[in-house]
Amino acid sequence: MINSLRGFRDLLPPESDLFTRIEAAAREVFGLYGYQELRIPTIEKKELFVKSTGETTDIVEKEMYAFTDGGGREVALRPEGTPGAVRAYIEHNLGQTGRNGKYFYIGSMFRAERPQAGRFREFTQIGAEHIGNPSPAADAESISMLVRLLEKAGVGGCSVVINSLGCAECRKTYRQILLDHLRLNAAALCEPCKGRIERNPLRALDCKIDGPALAEKAPRLSLCPACAAHFSRTQELLKISGVEFQVNPGLVRGLDYYTSTVFEVRSGALGSQDAVCGGGRYDDLVKSMGGPAAPAIGWAVGVDRMAMLLKDQPAPDSAPKTFIVAASKEAGDKAFALVTSMRAAGISSDFSNFELSLKSQMRSADKSGASFALIIGEDELKAGACAIKSLKAHGEQQTVPLPDAPSTIKQLLKG
């Protein structure tokens, strides 16, 4: 027997039904906010992620599935969705369409990290990108849309944390101040941070080992007047939209392209790895990748992590409403036609094998979870009818003409 690779898994019912429910909720919310779907490739050129995500990030340094393909090209399985979405925006001149640059994606991402609770090497991510709008209103809308999506999917008990990383000028001054602090305290840093502080000192603030201590002891970033005004206005608009949040000056996020507003949604139900989702502004990314000057904001949420928070909720009912049974081979054609007519009427229906015994088919009907069994026996076949038997309230049964079966079932389901 060949088993699946470690860190990869099969999604089976009812968990797969839960994923479908989450994705359906996301599509509904995106529709309310005017977002359109982008379907980006699973594999991209490796340099796309190195250039956008950052050479010193954990994703690029340790976690990316990168390899040389048969044509000698350096490629990678996408570890996140933003670089591919931005590439598509530039490559297809989406900024010239005259529409709001609002896009979402749903799909698998890949990271070669150590599997643990809620973290897999292949995972499903839902992401949203709003490209071309520099307004604080875009920040507030993006965060409020994320909160609405979580609520729509049934995820509760979450908290929103926000911060501002300022602009390039803010960080230029801060970089030197932070670098001096890290050099003085280098002996207390973990080995990865010691190796990267000269190249990218801000990465130390996002380190899982050193980050918590640095959040208390490291010097704070001072925002320029424009960035301070943008962040203040974003908070005002979040309050207007009814989103509760906390400002955490230690929040950095782990990708190099973030500027200005950054945010996370956290849940205590996930333990130490409490981030459900996060995102922020990336005002310089589109231009740095060869596109126009297009300020942007986006976020991504892990469906696997959302599913963990919903695992104790009742699973959505995916059982058929009716199960069709033919008590003889001769009734098989009529039974199959009845299955077709039930589905045409919008009633979920199923069957097993019309050539099996009545007892065997009824056993399958009971296991299916259906509410009613529709049975065509010899008498029903002659009369052009079917017997409707309740599988929930045993003993209740009635016979109706075949053309009336869909309408009768609809009435019974309402009752």
C-alpha positions as CSV (number, residue, x, y, z in Angstrom):
1,M,0.0,0.0,0.0
2,I,1.2,3.5,-0.9
3,N,0.4,6.1,1.8
4,S,0.2,9.9,1.4
5,L,3.3,12.0,2.1
6,R,3.8,13.3,5.6
7,G,2.3,16.8,5.9
8,F,-0.2,16.1,3.1
9,R,-3.6,14.6,3.7
10,D,-6.9,13.6,2.2
11,L,-9.9,15.7,3.1
12,L,-12.8,13.3,3.9
13,P,-16.5,14.0,4.8
14,P,-17.6,15.6,7.0
15,E,-14.5,17.8,7.1
16,S,-14.5,18.3,3.4
17,D,-18.1,19.5,3.7
18,L,-16.9,22.0,6.3
19,F,-14.3,23.3,3.9
20,T,-17.0,23.7,1.3
21,R,-19.2,25.6,3.7
22,I,-16.3,28.0,4.6
23,E,-15.5,28.6,0.9
24,A,-19.2,29.2,0.1
25,A,-19.4,31.8,2.9
26,A,-16.3,33.5,1.6
27,R,-17.7,33.8,-2.0
28,E,-20.9,35.3,-0.6
29,V,-19.0,37.9,1.4
30,F,-16.7,38.7,-1.5
31,G,-19.8,39.3,-3.6
32,L,-21.1,41.8,-1.1
33,Y,-17.9,43.8,-1.2
34,G,-17.4,43.8,-5.0
35,Y,-14.5,41.4,-5.2
36,Q,-13.8,39.3,-8.4
37,E,-12.1,35.9,-8.4
38,L,-8.5,35.4,-9.7
39,R,-7.4,31.8,-10.4
40,I,-3.6,31.9,-10.3
41,P,-1.2,29.1,-11.2
42,T,0.0,26.6,-8.6
43,I,3.6,26.9,-9.9
44,E,5.4,30.1,-10.6
45,K,9.0,31.1,-11.3
46,K,11.0,30.9,-8.0
47,E,12.3,34.5,-8.4
48,L,8.7,35.8,-8.1
49,F,8.5,34.7,-4.5
50,V,12.1,35.6,-3.7
51,K,11.7,39.1,-5.0
52,S,8.3,39.8,-3.5
53,T,8.3,37.8,-0.2
54,G,11.9,38.6,0.7
55,E,15.2,36.6,0.7
56,T,15.4,36.7,4.5
57,T,11.9,35.5,5.3
58,D,11.3,32.0,6.7
59,I,9.2,31.2,3.7
60,V,12.0,31.7,1.2
61,E,14.9,30.6,3.5
62,K,13.4,27.4,4.9
63,E,9.8,26.6,3.8
64,M,9.5,27.0,0.0
65,Y,9.0,24.0,-2.3
66,A,11.5,25.0,-5.0
67,F,13.0,22.8,-7.7
68,T,14.3,22.7,-11.2
69,D,11.8,21.5,-13.7
70,G,12.4,19.4,-16.8
71,G,13.1,22.5,-18.9
72,G,15.8,23.7,-16.5
73,R,13.6,26.5,-15.0
74,E,13.8,27.4,-11.3
75,V,10.2,27.1,-10.2
76,A,8.3,26.9,-6.9
77,L,5.0,25.7,-5.6
78,R,3.2,28.8,-4.4
79,P,3.7,29.4,-0.7
80,E,1.2,32.3,-0.6
81,G,-1.1,34.0,-3.0
82,T,-0.2,37.7,-3.1
83,P,2.9,37.5,-5.4
84,G,0.9,35.6,-8.0
85,A,-2.1,38.0,-7.8
86,V,0.2,41.0,-8.2
87,R,2.0,39.3,-11.1
88,A,-1.4,38.7,-12.8
89,Y,-2.4,42.3,-12.1
90,I,0.8,43.6,-13.9
91,E,0.9,41.0,-16.7
92,H,-2.7,41.5,-17.8
93,N,-2.8,45.3,-17.2
94,L,-5.7,44.9,-14.8
95,G,-5.1,48.5,-13.6
96,Q,-6.4,49.7,-17.0
97,T,-9.8,48.1,-16.8
98,G,-11.4,51.1,-15.0
99,R,-12.8,48.8,-12.3
100,N,-12.0,48.7,-8.6
101,G,-8.9,46.5,-8.3
102,K,-10.6,44.0,-5.9
103,Y,-9.7,40.4,-6.3
104,F,-9.9,37.1,-4.3
105,Y,-8.5,33.7,-4.7
106,I,-9.1,30.3,-3.1
107,G,-6.6,27.4,-3.5
108,S,-3.8,25.2,-2.2
109,M,-0.5,26.7,-0.9
110,F,2.6,24.7,-0.1
111,R,5.3,25.1,2.6
112,A,7.9,22.6,3.6
113,E,7.6,23.3,7.3
114,R,7.3,20.8,10.1
115,P,3.7,19.5,10.3
116,Q,1.8,20.4,13.5
117,A,-1.7,21.1,14.7
118,G,-3.4,23.2,12.1
119,R,-0.3,23.4,9.9
120,F,0.1,21.1,6.8
121,R,2.6,21.2,4.0
122,E,-0.3,21.6,1.6
123,F,-3.1,23.8,2.9
124,T,-6.0,25.8,1.6
125,Q,-5.9,29.5,1.7
126,I,-8.5,32.2,1.0
127,G,-7.0,35.6,0.1
128,A,-8.2,39.1,-0.9
129,E,-6.3,41.9,-2.5
130,H,-7.4,45.5,-3.1
131,I,-5.0,47.1,-5.5
132,G,-4.9,50.8,-6.4
133,N,-6.6,52.4,-3.4
134,P,-4.3,54.4,-0.9
135,S,-7.2,55.4,1.3
136,P,-7.5,54.4,5.0
137,A,-11.1,53.5,4.0
138,A,-9.6,50.6,2.0
139,D,-7.8,49.4,5.1
140,A,-10.9,49.6,7.2
141,E,-13.0,47.9,4.6
142,S,-10.5,45.1,4.1
143,I,-10.3,44.3,7.8
144,S,-14.1,44.6,8.3
145,M,-14.6,42.2,5.4
146,L,-12.3,39.7,7.0
147,V,-14.2,39.9,10.2
148,R,-17.5,39.5,8.4
149,L,-16.2,36.4,6.6
150,L,-15.2,34.8,9.8
151,E,-18.6,35.6,11.4
152,K,-20.4,34.3,8.3
153,A,-18.5,31.0,8.4
154,G,-19.4,30.7,12.1
155,V,-16.0,31.5,13.6
156,G,-16.4,33.4,16.9
157,G,-14.3,34.4,19.9
158,C,-11.6,36.1,17.8
159,S,-9.7,39.3,18.4
160,V,-8.3,41.8,15.9
161,V,-4.8,43.2,16.4
162,I,-3.5,46.1,14.3
163,N,-0.3,48.1,13.9
164,S,1.4,50.4,11.4
165,L,4.9,49.7,10.0
166,G,5.0,53.2,8.4
167,C,6.5,54.0,5.0
168,A,9.9,53.5,3.6
169,E,11.2,56.7,5.2
170,C,9.8,55.8,8.6
171,R,11.6,52.4,8.5
172,K,14.8,53.8,7.1
173,T,15.4,55.8,10.3
174,Y,14.0,53.0,12.5
175,R,16.2,50.3,10.8
176,Q,19.4,51.9,12.1
177,I,18.0,52.4,15.6
178,L,16.9,48.8,15.7
179,L,20.1,47.5,14.2
180,D,22.1,49.2,16.9
181,H,19.9,47.6,19.6
182,L,20.2,44.1,18.1
183,R,24.0,44.4,17.8
184,L,24.3,45.3,21.5
185,N,22.1,42.3,22.4
186,A,23.3,39.8,19.7
187,A,24.5,37.3,22.2
188,A,20.9,36.8,23.4
189,L,19.5,36.2,19.9
190,C,18.8,32.8,18.3
191,E,21.2,31.7,15.5
192,P,18.8,32.5,12.6
193,C,18.4,36.1,13.9
194,K,22.2,36.5,14.4
195,G,22.7,35.6,10.8
196,R,20.0,37.9,9.4
197,I,20.1,41.1,11.5
198,E,22.7,42.8,9.3
199,R,20.6,42.0,6.2
200,N,17.1,42.6,7.6
201,P,16.9,43.6,11.3
202,L,13.1,43.9,11.2
203,R,12.8,40.2,10.7
204,A,14.0,39.6,14.3
205,L,10.8,41.3,15.5
206,D,8.8,38.6,13.8
207,C,10.9,35.7,15.0
208,K,9.0,33.1,17.0
209,I,11.9,32.8,19.5
210,D,13.1,36.3,19.9
211,G,10.0,38.3,18.8
212,P,8.1,38.2,22.2
213,A,11.1,39.5,24.2
214,L,12.0,42.1,21.5
215,A,8.4,43.4,21.5
216,E,8.9,44.5,25.1
217,K,12.6,45.7,25.0
218,A,13.3,46.8,21.5
219,P,12.9,50.5,20.5
220,R,9.5,51.5,19.0
221,L,9.0,52.6,15.4
222,S,8.1,56.3,15.2
223,L,5.7,57.2,12.4
224,C,6.0,60.2,10.2
225,P,3.0,62.7,10.3
226,A,1.5,61.2,7.1
227,C,1.7,57.6,8.3
228,A,0.4,58.6,11.8
229,A,-2.6,60.3,10.2
230,H,-3.3,57.3,7.9
231,F,-3.2,54.9,10.9
232,S,-5.4,57.2,13.0
233,R,-8.0,57.5,10.3
234,T,-8.0,53.7,9.8
235,Q,-8.8,53.3,13.5
236,E,-11.6,55.8,13.3
237,L,-13.2,54.0,10.3
238,L,-12.9,50.6,12.0
239,K,-14.8,52.0,14.9
240,I,-17.5,53.3,12.5
241,S,-17.7,49.8,10.9
242,G,-18.2,48.3,14.4
243,V,-14.9,46.3,14.4
244,E,-13.4,45.9,17.8
245,F,-9.6,45.9,17.8
246,Q,-6.4,46.4,19.8
247,V,-3.3,48.3,18.7
248,N,-0.1,46.2,19.3
249,P,3.1,48.1,18.5
250,G,5.0,44.8,18.4
251,L,3.0,43.3,15.5
252,V,5.2,43.1,12.4
253,R,4.1,40.2,10.2
254,G,6.6,38.0,8.5
255,L,6.8,39.3,4.9
256,D,9.1,42.0,3.5
257,Y,6.5,43.7,1.4
258,Y,4.3,45.0,4.1
259,T,4.0,48.8,4.7
260,S,1.8,51.0,6.8
261,T,-1.2,49.1,8.3
262,V,-0.7,45.4,9.3
263,F,-3.2,43.2,11.2
264,E,-4.0,39.8,12.5
265,V,-7.1,38.0,13.8
266,R,-6.3,35.7,16.7
267,S,-8.1,33.0,18.6
268,G,-7.1,31.6,22.0
269,A,-8.7,28.2,21.0
270,L,-5.6,27.6,18.8
271,G,-3.0,27.6,21.6
272,S,0.4,29.3,21.1
273,Q,0.0,29.4,17.3
274,D,-3.0,31.6,17.7
275,A,-3.1,33.6,14.4
276,V,-6.1,32.6,12.3
277,C,-5.3,35.0,9.5
278,G,-3.5,38.3,8.8
279,G,-2.5,40.8,6.2
280,G,-1.7,44.4,5.6
281,R,-0.7,47.1,3.2
282,Y,1.9,46.6,0.5
283,D,2.1,50.0,-1.2
284,D,5.5,49.5,-2.9
285,L,5.1,45.9,-4.1
286,V,3.4,46.4,-7.4
287,K,5.9,49.0,-8.5
288,S,8.9,46.9,-7.2
289,M,7.7,44.0,-9.4
290,G,7.7,46.2,-12.6
291,G,4.1,47.4,-12.5
292,P,2.6,50.9,-12.0
293,A,2.7,52.8,-8.7
294,A,-0.3,51.0,-7.2
295,P,-0.9,51.1,-3.4
296,A,-2.6,47.9,-2.1
297,I,-3.8,46.0,0.9
298,G,-4.7,42.4,1.3
299,W,-5.0,39.4,3.6
300,A,-5.1,35.6,3.7
301,V,-6.9,33.2,5.9
302,G,-6.1,29.5,6.3
303,V,-9.2,27.4,5.8
304,D,-7.5,24.5,7.8
305,R,-7.2,26.8,10.8
306,M,-10.8,28.0,10.5
307,A,-12.0,24.4,10.2
308,M,-10.2,23.6,13.5
309,L,-12.2,26.4,15.2
310,L,-15.5,25.0,13.7
311,K,-14.8,21.3,14.4
312,D,-17.1,21.1,17.4
313,Q,-20.0,22.7,15.6
314,P,-22.7,20.5,14.0
315,A,-21.6,19.3,10.6
316,P,-23.7,20.6,7.7
317,D,-26.3,18.0,6.6
318,S,-25.1,16.5,3.3
319,A,-27.4,13.5,3.4
320,P,-29.9,13.0,0.5
321,K,-33.5,13.9,1.3
322,T,-34.9,10.9,-0.5
323,F,-33.6,7.4,-1.3
324,I,-35.2,5.6,-4.2
325,V,-35.8,1.8,-4.0
326,A,-37.0,-0.6,-6.7
327,A,-38.5,-3.8,-5.3
328,S,-38.0,-5.6,-8.6
329,K,-35.8,-5.5,-11.7
330,E,-38.8,-4.4,-13.8
331,A,-39.3,-1.3,-11.6
332,G,-35.7,-0.2,-12.1
333,D,-36.4,2.1,-15.1
334,K,-39.3,3.8,-13.3
335,A,-37.1,4.1,-10.2
336,F,-34.3,5.7,-12.1
337,A,-36.7,8.1,-13.8
338,L,-38.0,9.0,-10.3
339,V,-34.5,9.8,-9.1
340,T,-34.1,12.1,-12.1
341,S,-37.4,13.9,-11.5
342,M,-36.7,14.4,-7.8
343,R,-33.3,16.1,-8.6
344,A,-34.9,18.2,-11.3
345,A,-37.3,19.5,-8.6
346,G,-34.3,20.5,-6.5
347,I,-34.7,17.6,-4.0
348,S,-31.4,15.7,-3.3
349,S,-31.9,12.0,-4.0
350,D,-29.8,8.8,-4.1
351,F,-30.1,5.1,-4.7
352,S,-27.9,2.0,-4.5
353,N,-28.4,-0.9,-6.9
354,F,-31.9,-1.6,-8.2
355,E,-31.0,-5.3,-8.9
356,L,-30.3,-6.0,-5.2
357,S,-33.0,-7.3,-2.8
358,L,-35.5,-5.0,-1.2
359,K,-34.0,-5.6,2.2
360,S,-30.5,-4.7,1.0
361,Q,-31.7,-1.5,-0.7
362,M,-33.6,-0.5,2.4
363,R,-30.5,-1.1,4.5
364,S,-28.6,1.3,2.2
365,A,-31.5,3.8,2.6
366,D,-31.2,3.7,6.4
367,K,-27.4,4.2,6.3
368,S,-27.7,7.1,3.8
369,G,-29.3,9.4,6.4
370,A,-32.2,10.2,4.0
371,S,-35.5,11.4,5.4
372,F,-37.7,9.3,3.1
373,A,-37.5,6.1,1.1
374,L,-39.5,6.1,-2.2
375,I,-40.3,2.5,-3.0
376,I,-41.6,1.1,-6.3
377,G,-42.8,-2.4,-5.9
378,E,-45.0,-4.6,-8.1
379,D,-48.2,-3.0,-7.0
380,E,-46.8,0.5,-7.3
381,L,-45.4,-0.3,-10.8
382,K,-48.8,-1.4,-12.0
383,A,-50.5,1.7,-10.5
384,G,-47.8,4.2,-11.7
385,A,-47.2,5.2,-8.1
386,C,-44.6,4.9,-5.4
387,A,-44.7,4.3,-1.6
388,I,-43.2,7.1,0.5
389,K,-41.8,5.7,3.8
390,S,-40.5,8.0,6.5
391,L,-37.0,6.8,7.7
392,K,-37.1,9.2,10.6
393,A,-40.6,8.4,12.0
394,H,-40.9,4.6,11.4
395,G,-44.2,3.2,10.4
396,E,-45.5,6.2,8.5
397,Q,-46.1,5.4,4.9
398,Q,-48.3,6.7,2.0
399,T,-48.7,5.9,-1.7
400,V,-48.8,8.7,-4.3
401,P,-48.8,8.8,-8.1
402,L,-45.3,9.1,-9.5
403,P,-45.8,12.6,-11.0
404,D,-47.0,13.8,-7.6
405,A,-43.9,12.5,-5.7
406,P,-41.7,15.6,-5.9
407,S,-44.5,18.0,-4.7
408,T,-45.5,15.6,-1.9
409,I,-41.9,15.3,-0.6
410,K,-41.6,19.1,-0.6
411,Q,-44.7,19.3,1.6
412,L,-43.4,16.6,3.9
413,L,-40.0,18.3,4.2
414,K,-41.7,21.6,5.2
415,G,-43.8,19.8,7.8
